[in-house]
Amino acid sequence: MSITNKDLWIDPAASEKEGTRLFGHLLLGAIFIVAAAFLTWSNYAVLDVITRGEAKVVPSSQTQVIQSLDGGILEDMKVRDGQTVEKGQPILIIRNDTAVASLAELTQRFFIAQAAIARLQAEIDGVKSADEIKFPADLVAKYPDKVQAEKAQFTVRMAQLRSQQATLNDEVSQRQQEVRAIDTKIKSARSLIGTAQKRLNNLIKLRAAGGAGENEVLEGEQQVQQFQADIENAQAERPAAMAALQTSQSKMAEAVAEGLRKEGCEVTLHNANQGRFPIENYPLYDCVALGSPDYYSYMAGTMKTFLDDWYISRNKPGYHARPYAAFLSHGGGGRAKESFSLFTRLGSQVGKIVVSSGSPSKEILEECVKLGFDLAKAASKTR
């Protein structure tokens, strides 16, 4: 076999085509391999998908609003928006200047009220001197000026009370003297008119017998008429004097009412001389205080009328027994106190009957205040 030049010759164009065909096959194979690998990976691999956007997390339950009970100036913020916090963790620091000032004011008001309460309690208990008032120890230590102010107020009030009592004592004494003077005048005039009437009768007989003249008889008649006019004038003056006396004696009732009010009771004062007490209102009251001047060794007729009205209604609802207290004023007798035993039907008597002989003294008025205070306590136990 022989080799020719033609057999050894390589066509360059064919060689280039052969190389291009080989590269294409390799590239196609690589694409197939990558595609197969990608398909296999996408079938088994897990992808993380992240999406960004604006949102607000709203809890479905146990929502807690964070706020301050008292407003103020923000001094420091310990957390920022979106930060997770723990229970008890400080979040904000607020300046408490306003709260401190309010606390100081309330504390001062509290101690001022304590001082006033101590003074008022001392007045109720009948303390004689400001130094005997029992103030709380912390009040004395922290606010000695408030203590001194209340002591001064106590002294002023006691002085005013003594002055009022002295004025009332003088007024009552004056009215009692006026009544006694009128009664004496009436008694004397009645005695004299009896004598004058006898003399007139004798003159009339003498005139008939010719022993007395007409002028003498006329003088006798004039004398009798004068005495009769004196009696009528005195009797006309007596109600006014008695009214003035009753007005003065009503101060004892005011003192009893003061004691009741100090214990927190609502008080209704009724003057039976100005109108009959409406007995249908009796069930509205938890207790009753009764006072009367001595009228010829017996209680005032209006008080007896009140007792009669109650006795008629005693079996009705609301007229049951209740605490009562009594006080009496007289001008030298005082036997009317015995008639007050009739009021035991009303219920249980509180304390003793406060009796004033003549004008009520300071001690008598203090007893009346204490009587009202004790009556209020007794009434509170029966509500």
Disulfide bonds with the S-S distance in Angstrom:
none
